[in-house]
Amino acid sequence: MIYTGIFNKHKLLLQSIENYLSTSDEIKNVISVTDKENLIEKMQGRTINVLIVNFFEISHNDLDLIISLRMKFPKTAILVMAESQREDIVVKTIKAGAKGFLTFDSEISDLIQAIYTIRGGHDFYSESITHILLQKYINTMSPNASAEDDDYDDSSASLSSRQIEILKLWGDGLTNQEIADRLFISVRTVETHKNHIMQKLNLKSSVDLMKFAIRNNIITI
């Protein structure tokens, strides 16, 4: 069972998220809070694996809240839902401790997927956020940019030829179904290969995987 909490100032949206989470037999929402001042008090003494925090425009106070929550409840992963897609705000939010970031143009099904992914120890970003983070990384690769230190091994020697092939196709923008059709394998096999790649390389998110592929010339930009 995955235990969640929701912080949303708007009751209508909060109840909508509650209702959607209730459709999953493996997710149980234990607190729903509309008042920031009561959030930490409500979380005390409860097991919350993923806290869903909803903002419209992320302010400095909101970033401070994320930092405070991560310090007080280190075992609780924070999933942010927000309208803002400014690069500086996105980066600051992730640096503050958010393990996931969904924008308001995300599909509702992304919420359940994000919860499962984050609970599994990986980060989860919506497509638009992934694009922002990837673009930021690409910009650091320009001749005038300073080197960026990453905490994972860039060696691709441990990957099989099939895994590299799948990584190339994924980097070209193909979906799991399209990769499966191209290679005459099942979608489950594609997903298994991608999971094994992440585990071998000790990567936490699709952004890290894309950065790895770019740096090792597995895909081109």
N, C-alpha and C positions, 0 to 999 in steps of 0.2 A: 504493500500500500504506500502511495506517495501522499504526504500530507502537505497541503498548500494553505496559504493565507492570501488575502486580497486587501490592498489599500487603494481606495478610489474615492475621491471626494464627491463623485456624482452617483447617487443611489441607483439610478436607472442603469448605468453602465455596470456598476458593481453587481447588481442582481442579474444582469445579462451574463456576466462572466460566471457567476455562481451557477446559474442554470446550465450553462454549457459544460462546465466541469462535472456537474452531476450526471452527465451522460456517460462518463467513464466509470467502470466498476473498480478501477485501480487507483483512482484519485479521490481523496476526501478533503474537502475544504473545512478547516477548523476555525478560522476567524475571518471576519469581513469587517473592515474598519473604514469609516469615512473621515475620521478626525485624526490628523497627524499627531496631535498631542497624546492620544490614547493608544497609538499603535504599539509603542514599545511596551507599555503596561499590559496590553492584551497578549503580546507575544511571550511574556515572562512565563516560564514553567511549561511551555507547550513545545511539542515536537513539530517543527515546520520545516519541511525539506526545501520547498520553493515558495518564496514570497513574491507575489505579483504586484508590482508597484506601478500605478498609472499616473502619468503627468501629461499635461498638454504642452506647455513650454517649460523646459527644464531650467530652473533657476539655480543660483548658487546655494540657496537654502535646501533645494532638493538634492543637490550633490552632497551637501553636508549630511543630510538625512541618510543617504545611501552609505556614506562612510561610517556614520554612527551605528547603523544597523549591522554592517559587516564586523565592526569591532565588538559589539555587544552579543551578536548571535553568529559566530563564525561558521557554525554548521548549517546555517540557512543560506541558500543561494538566492540571489535577487534577480528577478526577471522584470525588466523595465518595458512598459508600453508607453509610447510617447508620440506626439505629432512631429516634433523637431527632427530634422534631418541635416542640420548644420554639422559639418565635419568636426569643428572644434567641440561642440556640445556632445556629439557621439563619442569622441575619443575621451573627453573628460568623464563621461558617464561610465565608460568601461574601466577607466583607470580608478574611478572611485570605488569600484568593486562589483559592478553589474556583471552577471554571468550570461545574460541574454538581453537582447534588445529587439523588440518588435515595434514597427511603426504602424500607424493607423491604416495604411494601405495593405497590411498583411491579411492573408486569408484567416478565417476563424479557426480552421484546422491547424494552422501554424502554432496556435497556443498549446494544444495538447502535445504536439510534436516537440515544442520547445521545452515543456515541462519534463517529458521523458528524457530528452537529450541532456538537459542540465542535471537531472537526477542521476544520469549515467556518468557524470563527471566531465562532460564536454560543454563548451560554450555553444550558444545558438543565436544567430543573427538573421533577421529577415533579409530578403534579397536586396532591398535598397541599402540596408546598412552594410551588408557584405560588399556591395559595390563601392561604397564610400571608403571603407577600410582598405580595400584592395587598391583603390586609386591613390590613397594616401601612401601606401607601401610602394606603388610603382613610382610615385614622385620622388621617393627617397633614393631611387636607383639612378637618378640623373647624375651626370658627372660632378655637379656642384653640390650634391647632397652629401650630408655626413653619413657614415656607415651606421647601420642599425644593428644592434646586438639582439640576437634571438636566442632563446634558451632551449633550442632543440638542434639535433644533428642534421646537417644538410646532406649527408651521404645517402645516395640512392642505391648503393650496392646491395642492400638487403632486400630490395624489391624484386619480385619475379618479373619476367617479361610480360606475363599476362596482366599483372598489377600496373605496370608502367603503361601498357596499352590502354587499360581502363582509365587511368589517370589522364592520359592524353585526350581521350574522347570526352571525358568529363570537363576538362579544361577548354575544349572546343564548344562547350555549351550544351552537349547532349544530355538528355534526361536518362535516368536509370533504365527506363523502358526502351529508349532509343539505343542505348549502349547494348542492352540485352539482345535486341533485334539485330544489331550490326554484327555481334560476335556469336550469335546463335546459342546463347545461354539464357538462363532464367534471370528475372529481376532480383530474386533472392540471392543468386550467386554474385551478381554485381554488387549488391549491398554488402554481402559478406566480404568481398574483396576490398571494398572501400573501408570497411571497419578494420580489417587486418592491416591495411596501409596506415591508418591513423594510429593503431596500436604499435606497429613496428617503429614508427617515426616519433612516437610519443607526442602526437599533435592533439590539440583540444578542440579545434574548430575548422570549418571549411575555409576560413580565411587563412589560417596557418597552412592548410594543405595547398591552397593556391599559391601562397608565397613560396613554399617548398618547391612546387613544380616550376615556377618561374625562375627561381635561383639556380635550379639544376637543369635548366633548358629542356625540361620535359614538355612544356608548352611554351609557345611564343606569344608575345603581345604586340 
